[in-house]
């Protein structure tokens, strides 16, 4: 069993990071002192659950975390800085800080360094999340100690629910657009004015015309989905948001 370190000071560690073609060091003092920080740690960059669920959801909910008193969100992994930088670029992550614990010093001091030799990974971090206030661990969510890579309690929604069960989460919004479409620009501007984040899928890039027709049943652009429901075009969106 892993031991929770709630009430303890975070380990004192310096993280070498490659930034703008230069080496810098971020220390745990700089990261945590006089700040409220969410940390989630995972087995490895580019791995399936980490890339499709763990990191993306924290990134998606980052504005809500910040609105509820969190100063920074840290994603920690026993990977080198070049791997973490490449993963950040691949994930288009700008609101979560990806910190490389390359030697596993921080993870080992947390008592959460585990062998992943059977996968050829060597030593990696067990999956967990924690809320740190002024360098002191306020709450930890450690995945259960069982075979495989359990992902049950260290997710972003569980952490946000701990911080504020009544926090309003952003709606999932997708807008399907066509290059050069003025109504598409109008709809995107309306969403932006309302402070609503959205994913844009462009015909000919992320989606083709036949898929667009199959999903929407429409021949006009844009088409907007909110929480899985088809709203329609720009005028329908304006009515929906009024």
Backbone torsions as a table, in degrees:
resi	resn	phi	psi	omega
1	UNK	NA	145.4	176.2
2	UNK	-89.5	146.5	-176.9
3	UNK	-100.3	127.1	176.1
4	UNK	-68.5	141.8	179.3
5	UNK	-111.0	27.1	177.1
6	UNK	-57.6	134.1	-177.7
7	UNK	90.5	-7.8	179.9
8	UNK	-97.2	158.1	173.6
9	UNK	-73.6	143.7	176.3
10	UNK	-67.0	152.3	178.3
11	UNK	-59.6	149.1	177.4
12	UNK	-90.7	110.9	-174.2
13	UNK	-142.7	151.9	173.2
14	UNK	-114.0	130.7	-178.0
15	UNK	-106.0	112.9	173.9
16	UNK	-72.7	126.6	-176.0
17	UNK	-131.2	137.7	175.4
18	UNK	-92.4	117.3	-176.8
19	UNK	-138.0	124.0	-178.6
20	UNK	52.8	45.2	177.7
21	UNK	62.7	22.5	176.7
22	UNK	-134.7	153.1	176.0
23	UNK	-87.8	131.2	173.0
24	UNK	-128.9	166.5	175.8
25	UNK	-124.5	128.1	171.1
26	UNK	-107.0	124.1	179.9
27	UNK	-97.7	159.0	177.3
28	UNK	-65.4	-29.6	175.6
29	UNK	-61.8	-45.8	-179.3
30	UNK	-66.2	-37.7	-176.6
31	UNK	-71.9	-42.2	-167.0
32	UNK	-106.8	-23.6	-174.0
33	UNK	-63.7	127.6	179.0
34	UNK	58.3	29.8	179.1
35	UNK	-134.9	158.2	169.7
36	UNK	-106.4	119.1	-171.1
37	UNK	-129.1	134.6	170.9
38	UNK	-97.6	129.5	177.0
39	UNK	-119.7	131.3	167.8
40	UNK	-128.9	135.9	-175.3
41	UNK	-119.7	144.7	-172.8
42	UNK	-142.9	165.6	-172.9
43	UNK	-67.8	-32.4	-177.9
44	UNK	-176.9	144.8	173.8
45	UNK	-61.7	148.1	175.7
46	UNK	70.5	-1.3	179.3
47	UNK	-79.0	156.8	-166.8
48	UNK	-56.3	-60.8	-177.1
49	UNK	-62.5	-37.6	-179.5
50	UNK	-64.2	-37.7	-175.0
51	UNK	-87.0	-26.7	-175.8
52	UNK	-100.4	-20.7	-174.6
53	UNK	-131.2	-55.1	-168.6
54	UNK	-64.1	-61.3	-179.9
55	UNK	-66.3	-47.5	-176.8
56	UNK	-57.9	-38.3	-178.0
57	UNK	-71.3	-37.8	174.9
58	UNK	-62.8	-39.2	178.1
59	UNK	-64.6	-41.8	-179.9
60	UNK	-64.1	-39.1	-177.4
61	UNK	-90.8	0.9	-176.7
62	UNK	-52.6	-48.1	179.4
63	UNK	-57.8	-34.7	178.8
64	UNK	-70.3	-40.6	174.9
65	UNK	-58.9	-46.9	-178.0
66	UNK	-62.6	-37.2	179.0
67	UNK	-69.4	-15.4	-179.5
68	UNK	-111.3	30.0	168.3
69	UNK	93.6	3.4	178.2
70	UNK	-86.2	131.0	-178.2
71	UNK	-87.6	-33.4	-178.1
72	UNK	-154.5	148.0	174.5
73	UNK	-114.8	125.2	-176.7
74	UNK	-112.3	128.0	169.7
75	UNK	-105.1	120.3	-174.5
76	UNK	-113.6	137.4	176.8
77	UNK	-151.3	149.0	176.0
78	UNK	-81.8	74.2	175.7
79	UNK	-136.4	161.6	177.1
80	UNK	-80.7	166.2	-173.7
81	UNK	-64.8	-31.2	-180.0
82	UNK	-68.3	-39.2	177.0
83	UNK	-65.7	-44.6	-178.9
84	UNK	-66.2	-37.8	177.0
85	UNK	-64.6	-41.7	179.0
86	UNK	-65.5	-37.6	179.5
87	UNK	-67.8	-40.6	177.6
88	UNK	-60.2	-41.8	178.8
89	UNK	-67.0	-41.6	179.0
90	UNK	-63.2	-38.6	-177.7
91	UNK	-86.4	-6.2	-177.3
92	UNK	53.6	47.1	-176.7
93	UNK	-97.4	120.7	179.0
94	UNK	-122.2	-14.9	-176.0
95	UNK	-108.1	6.5	173.3
96	UNK	-125.2	130.8	179.6
97	UNK	-86.9	119.6	179.4
98	UNK	-92.7	111.8	-174.2
99	UNK	-106.5	124.3	178.4
100	UNK	-87.0	118.0	173.3
101	UNK	-98.9	64.2	-168.4
102	UNK	-54.5	-40.5	179.9
103	UNK	-90.2	-4.9	-179.0
104	UNK	74.9	16.5	-175.1
105	UNK	-63.3	-47.8	-178.9
106	UNK	-65.5	-46.6	-177.2
107	UNK	-63.1	-40.4	178.2
108	UNK	-65.1	-41.7	179.4
109	UNK	-65.8	-26.7	176.1
110	UNK	-78.6	-9.0	-178.0
111	UNK	75.5	25.0	-173.9
112	UNK	-126.3	20.7	175.0
113	UNK	-86.2	124.2	-175.7
114	UNK	-127.5	158.7	176.8
115	UNK	-83.9	127.4	172.9
116	UNK	-119.1	36.8	-175.4
117	UNK	-61.1	-32.1	-178.1
118	UNK	-65.2	-19.7	177.7
119	UNK	-100.9	-0.2	-176.3
120	UNK	76.7	18.7	-177.2
121	UNK	-92.2	-18.8	-172.2
122	UNK	74.0	-141.6	-179.6
123	UNK	-90.5	131.0	-179.0
124	UNK	-137.5	175.3	178.5
125	UNK	-86.0	140.6	166.2
126	UNK	-70.4	152.2	-176.7
127	UNK	-79.0	128.3	178.8
128	UNK	-159.6	169.4	173.5
129	UNK	-141.0	152.1	178.1
130	UNK	-151.1	153.5	174.5
131	UNK	-107.0	124.0	-176.5
132	UNK	-118.0	127.3	178.8
133	UNK	-118.5	115.6	-179.1
134	UNK	51.0	43.2	175.5
135	UNK	84.2	-3.5	-179.6
136	UNK	-108.0	133.5	-178.4
137	UNK	-75.6	113.5	-177.8
138	UNK	-85.2	-40.5	-176.6
139	UNK	-151.9	140.7	175.8
140	UNK	-126.5	140.4	171.6
141	UNK	-120.6	101.5	-177.1
142	UNK	-104.1	129.7	179.7
143	UNK	-62.6	146.0	-178.6
144	UNK	-60.2	144.6	-178.0
145	UNK	-81.0	86.3	178.3
146	UNK	-144.8	164.7	-174.0
147	UNK	-57.5	153.3	178.6
148	UNK	87.4	-149.1	-177.0
149	UNK	-129.9	73.9	-177.5
150	UNK	-60.7	142.0	179.2
151	UNK	-138.2	83.2	-171.8
152	UNK	-124.2	-30.8	-171.3
153	UNK	-131.3	-9.4	-175.9
154	UNK	-95.4	12.2	-177.2
155	UNK	-75.6	165.1	-176.3
156	UNK	-66.1	-37.4	-178.0
157	UNK	-66.2	-39.2	177.7
158	UNK	-63.7	-43.3	179.3
159	UNK	-65.0	-45.1	-179.7
160	UNK	-63.5	-38.3	178.6
161	UNK	-64.0	-32.9	176.2
162	UNK	-68.9	-43.4	-177.6
163	UNK	-67.8	-45.1	179.9
164	UNK	-156.5	99.2	-178.4
165	UNK	-60.4	-20.3	-178.0
166	UNK	-99.2	7.4	-179.2
167	UNK	-60.5	135.0	179.8
168	UNK	-85.7	117.8	-178.0
169	UNK	-84.9	149.6	179.6
170	UNK	-66.6	146.4	176.4
171	UNK	-75.7	146.5	176.0
172	UNK	-81.8	113.9	-175.9
173	UNK	-125.8	130.9	174.5
174	UNK	-125.9	136.8	177.5
175	UNK	-122.8	124.8	-179.8
176	UNK	-97.2	120.9	-171.3
177	UNK	-126.3	169.1	176.3
178	UNK	-127.6	136.2	-179.4
179	UNK	-55.7	135.7	176.7
180	UNK	80.9	5.9	-176.7
181	UNK	-84.1	115.6	-179.1
182	UNK	-67.2	-31.3	179.1
183	UNK	-70.3	-30.1	175.3
184	UNK	-65.3	-44.4	178.2
185	UNK	-61.6	-39.7	179.4
186	UNK	-63.3	-43.6	-179.0
187	UNK	-66.7	-42.1	179.8
188	UNK	-64.5	-39.3	178.8
189	UNK	-64.6	-38.0	179.1
190	UNK	-65.3	-43.8	178.0
191	UNK	-62.5	-42.6	179.7
192	UNK	-63.9	-42.2	179.2
193	UNK	-62.3	-30.9	179.5
194	UNK	-85.0	-1.3	-179.9
195	UNK	72.4	27.8	-177.5
196	UNK	-102.5	123.0	177.2
197	UNK	-76.5	148.1	-179.0
198	UNK	-150.4	158.0	173.4
199	UNK	-103.7	130.1	179.7
200	UNK	-102.8	127.8	175.8
201	UNK	-115.3	116.0	-174.0
202	UNK	-100.2	133.5	177.5
203	UNK	-60.1	130.8	-178.9
204	UNK	91.3	-9.1	178.4
205	UNK	-119.8	-78.1	-179.3
206	UNK	-86.5	-15.4	-177.1
207	UNK	-149.4	147.3	178.0
208	UNK	-101.0	171.1	-173.5
209	UNK	-63.3	-38.7	-179.0
210	UNK	-67.8	-38.0	177.2
211	UNK	-67.2	-39.3	177.0
212	UNK	-57.7	-47.2	-179.4
213	UNK	-64.1	-41.7	-178.8
214	UNK	-64.8	-38.2	-177.4
215	UNK	-76.3	-39.2	-170.9
216	UNK	-107.0	-26.6	-173.9
217	UNK	69.3	14.7	-175.3
218	UNK	-113.7	161.7	176.6
219	UNK	-117.8	4.3	-177.9
220	UNK	-117.6	158.7	-177.3
221	UNK	-121.7	150.3	-5.8
222	UNK	-81.6	177.3	167.9
223	UNK	-130.9	131.7	-172.7
224	UNK	-117.1	133.3	173.2
225	UNK	-111.1	134.2	173.9
226	UNK	-127.0	121.1	-178.3
227	UNK	52.4	40.7	175.9
228	UNK	83.1	-4.1	-179.4
229	UNK	-101.5	132.0	177.6
230	UNK	-75.3	117.4	179.7
231	UNK	-87.0	-40.1	-177.5
232	UNK	121.1	-149.8	-176.6
233	UNK	-87.4	-163.7	-173.9
234	UNK	-65.4	-38.5	179.7
235	UNK	-68.3	-41.0	177.8
236	UNK	-63.9	-35.8	178.2
237	UNK	-64.6	-44.0	-179.8
238	UNK	-60.7	-39.8	177.9
239	UNK	-66.8	-42.7	-177.9
240	UNK	-61.9	-36.5	-175.9
241	UNK	-91.5	-5.3	-177.2
242	UNK	-76.4	NA	NA
